[in-house]
Amino acid sequence: MSYFKASLLLLLLPLYFSCNANRTSKAENSFYYWQSTYDWDYGWSTWTDSVKKAVGVQHFYLHYFDVDWSENLSMPVPVAEFASLDYIDRLLGDNYTPVVFITNRTFERLPDSSCEWLAQRVAGRINSMTDKLERSIVHGKSTDIYNQLPSPVSTQWDSIVKVVATARKRLKTEIQIDCDWTAGTREKYFRFLQALKGHYPDKTLSATIRLYPYKYAPKMGVPPVDRGMLMCYNLGNIKDANTNNSVFDLKTLQQYFNVPSYPLQLDIAFPVFGWYAWFRGNEFKGIIHDDPSLVNDTITFAHVDKQHYRVMTDTVLGDNYYRSGDILRMEYPDADMLNTAIDLVKEKVPDYHRITFYHWNQSSIKTYEKVIQKAFAAR
């Protein structure tokens, strides 16, 4: 074996081992990355690397784009596309799954005859984004290897790129579709999934499963996919002033697990995020995306009970104008209840291959780091 080939093989061994690291019986620790950009800098990268190591993250679900119905065009269109593919590999490492969210109203309006057409369009965009991301990753890894090889061996750039690209082909093994389908849109959605699977015969096709279709599988149907991701959050009606916590409520969650096992292999996902539901009287005004420190301003907000805060004076915060008397309902998961829920779901869905949190965010991870570590440590 030539010196070049020997040196290259030694340098590529870590890559090959990382490629196969997930092929074990132990469940993988995963996160959703759902932001539209990845703003890399040294400080953020250092934090990311340390947290990934501390909590043991092995995999990411990367949100590629949404599909929504355009009333102007009378057709489904891609929106909210992820815009930083040249840098996201610094977060992902070698193990990621593309995710596409499709609104239910897309299938409400989509003609029956267009399901295969939509699958073709979605597959084409997934492939285009994956190719761009993979080119970025291959270039980065090839550069790392190239810079470590001695001259004149270091002139073998094309050979390095070819070996790295060949190794990475084995990593792209799954596509996930996220849709809150209903009984009325089930047939079109399932037809779309069947058509999409035809574009990826050698890959795992997974779909998100909300708790309602999990419990009422005979009514809602079971998606024609290889695996499901059971989403253990967004449990209530956020627009109802009487809802306790629309993001996560342990009592509500427990009600969904008095049924036989689901006829599809499942992974499990939990929330490490929250927001405020804003009400004026009983009228829902919107979602306030802010961290828990928002209500620490005791001049503006008065503590009504554990979750509710009253606006004490007319005020403008960000783009929102609050009136005196408005109510903010804090909707962050309680850490102890979340721990209990994770133990419950693990018991009810014991054959999960991944345990996943939504979503990767610095402040949320700091808030729920002990919950995450406990969930990832126990199998």
N, C-alpha and C positions, 0 to 999 in steps of 0.2 A: 504494500500500500504506500502511495506517495506521501511525502511529508505534508503536502497540502490536504490530502484527504484525511490523513490521521488527525491533523490539527483541527480540521473542520468538524470531524466526527466528535472529537472531545468537546468542542465548544457547543455543539448542537445537542449533546446528551441532555442538558437541563431542559431544553425545549421539548425533546421527545418525552421525557419523564413528565413534564407539566401537561403534555397532551393527553397522557394516560392517567393522570392523577385522579380523575373523576370516575374511573372505571373500577370502583370498589363497592363493597356492600354498604358502607357507611353513608348516611345521608349527607348531601352537600349543603353548605351554608350559603345562602344567596340573598341578594338585594335587588329591588327594582331601581333603575335609574330613570327618572321620568321628567327631568328638566330638559329644556329645549336646547341648551348649550352646555359646553364644558369649558370653563375659563381656567385654563391651566396656568399656574404660576408656581414658583418654588415653594412658597409657604403652604399653598393648598396641596401640592403634590406630597410634601413631607407629612402633612396631617393625614392625607388619604392613605399613604403607605403604612403609617403607624397604626391607624385605626383598623385597616384591613387585617393587619397582623394580630392586633390585640383581640379582635372579636372573631377572627378566623374566617373571613369571607373568602369563598372559593369560586363564586359564580355571580354573574350579573344578568338580569333581564334588562335589555336596553330598548327603551321606547323609540322606535324609528319614526313613526308618524301616525296621525289619525286619518280616518276616512269619514267624511260627513257629506250630507246631501246639500247641494247648492240649489236654492230655489231659483236663482237667476239663470243658471245653466241647465236646470232640470236633469242633473246627473250627479253621481257621487264624485267628490274631488278630494285629493290629499290635502291635509292641513296640519299645522303644528309639527312640521317636519324637524327632526333633530338636525342641528346646523353645525356641529363641531366634530365631524368624523375624523379630521386630521389629528386630533389630540385625545380623543376619548380612550384610545388604547392604553394610555398611561394609567387610567383607572381600571379598565376591564381585565388587563392581563390576557390570558389565553382562553378564557372560558366565559362565553357570553351567548345569549339567545336574543334574537331580534323579536320585538313585540309590536304589533299593529293594533290600535284601538279603532273599532268601527262602531259608529253610533247606531242605535236601534232604529232611529228614524230613516237611516239609509235603507234598511231592509223594508220598512213600511212603504217607502216610495219606489223602491227599485222594481222594475217589471220582472215578472217571473222568468222571462227569457234572457235576462241579463246577468244571472248569477255566475255563469261560466265566464262571461266577459269581464265582470268585476274581479274574479279570481285571477284571470290573466293579467289584468292591470296591476293588482296588488302584488302578485309574484314578480312582475317586471320591476316595480319600484323597489321591492325588498332586495332583489338581486343586484340592482344598480347601486344601492346604498352599501350592501355588503361588499361588493367588489371594490368600491372606493375605500371602505374601512380596511379591508384586507390588504389593499395595496399600500396603505399607510403603515399598517403593522409590519408587513413583510419588509418594507423599506427600512423601518426603524430597527428591526431585528438584524437585517442584513448589514446595516451600518455598524451596529454594535460588534458583530463578528468580524467585519472587514477591518475595523480599527484595532482589533486585538491580534490580527495575523501579521507575522513578520514579512517584510519585503524580501524577495519579489513576489512571494505567495499572495500578498495582499492585492495583487492586480486581478485576481480571479473573481471579480465582482459578479459577473453573470452566473457563474456556477454557484456562488453563495445564495443569490436570489432564488435560483431554481430549487435548491435544496430546501430553503426555508419555506417557499411557497408550497412545495409538495408536502412538507410536514404539516402545514396549517390547513390543508384541505380536509384533514380528518377531524378538525375541530368544529366545523359548521354542520352541526347535527340536528338542530331543532329550530322550529319556527313556532311562535305563539300568537294566537289571535284573542283579543280581548273584546267582548261584546256582551252587553246586558240585554240579551234577547228575551222576547216574550213568547207566549203561546201563539200569538198571532203572526209573529215573524219567524217562528221556528223553522218552517219548511224551507223558506228562502235562505235563511242563514245556514242551515245544515247542507243545502244543495251547494252553497258557496264553499263550505268547508270541504265537501267531497271533491269539488272541482280543484280547489287549491291543493289538496293532497296529491292530485294527479301531477302537479308541477314539482312536487318534492317526494317522489316515491321512495327515496333512500334516506329521508330525514324523518325525525319525529315531529308530528304536528300536534301541538297542545292547544288547549283553550281554557280560558278562565271560567270558573263555575261559581256563581253567586250562591248564597245559602238558600234562597227560595227555590231555584231549580234543583239544588241538591236535595232538599227535603221532598219536593213534589216532582220527582223525576217522571212518574207516569204521565203527568199532565204536561210538563215542560219538555220532555224528551231528553235523550242523552246525545250530546254532540258526537258526530262520526269522526273522532280524532283518536290519537294514540294515548294521550294522557290529559288529565285535567289539573287545573290549579284552583284549589278551593280558597276563595277570598273571604277571610273571616273578619270583614269590616264593612263599613257603609251599610249599617243594619236598619236604619230608621229613615223616616221622612223628615228631611232637614227643614222643610217649609212649615211643618206643624209646630206651633208654639208649645204643644204639650209633649213633644218628643224629649226624652231624657238626654240622649247623646246619639246623634245620627251616625257618627263615625264608629263608635264602639260601645256596646252595652252588654255586660256579661249575662244578665238575665235573659235578654233577647237572644243572645247567641246560644245559650243552653237549650232553648226551645227547638232548635233545628236539628238536634242530635238524638231524637227519639225515633229514628227510622232505621230500616235495614241498611246494610252497606251499599254504597253507590256502585253501579255497574260499570265503573271505569276507574283505572288506576289514578290516584290523586296525589298531588303534592299540596303543601299548605302554606298560606300566606297570612301575615298579621300586620296590623298598623303600628307604625312609629311616627305618626304625623297627627296633626290636628288643625283646627281653625276655630273661628267664632261665627255662630249664626246670629245675624243682626235682625232685630225685630223692632217695628214701631207699632205699638199696640199689639195685635196678633198678626200683623202683616209682615211677612218675610221680606226683608230688604236686600239681602245678599249675604255672601260669604266673605268674611274678613280673613285674609291670609296673613297672619302675624303670629309671633311666638307668645308664650304665656306672659311675658313681661309687659305686654300691652296694658293689662289692667292693674299694673303696679302703681299707676298714676292715680292716687287716692283722691286727688282734687277733681279729676274728670269722672272717675268711676267709683261707684259705691257697691260694696259687696252685699248682694241680696241673700245668696245661699252658696252652697259649694260650687255651683256651676254658673250662676247668673249674676250679671253685673249691670247696674243701672247707670246711664249717663246722667250726670248731675248738672251739666251746663251745656248750652249750645257750643259746639266746637268743631273744628276741622282738623282731621288727622289724615295725612296722605291725600287721597282723592275723595275721601268720604266726609260728608257733612252730617254730624250727629246732632240730634235735637235732645233737649232735656227730657228725660223719661224713656228714651230708647233703651232697649235691653240687648245685651250681648250674652249669648249662651256659649260658654267655653266647652269645646268639644275635643278635648285631648283624652286619650285613654288613661285610665288609672293604672299605674304600674302593677300593683298587687293583683288587680282584676285581670290584667293582661297575662300575668304569670299563670293565674288559675286557668284562663282560657287556653293557653298554649298546652298546659298539661292535659286538659280535657280533650282537645282536638287530637293531640298525639295518641291518646288512648283510643279514640274513635276511628282514627285514620292511621293505623300503625305501620302501614307499608309505604309511607311517603318516601320519596327519593330526595326531595329538597324541602327545606324549611326556609321560607323567604320572608323578608320584611319590606314593606312599602313605606317610605322610600329613602334612598341615600341622600341625606341632608345633614349638614354639620350640626346644627342646633338640635335636631331631633335625635341624632345618634348620641349626643352628649346627655340628653335628657333620659334616654332609655337604654343606655349602654349596659347596665347591669341586667336588664331584662333580656337583651340580645345575647349577652355572654352566657347567661343561664340556659337560654333556649338552644343555643348552638352547642353547648357543652354536653347536654343530656340527649341521649337517643333512646 
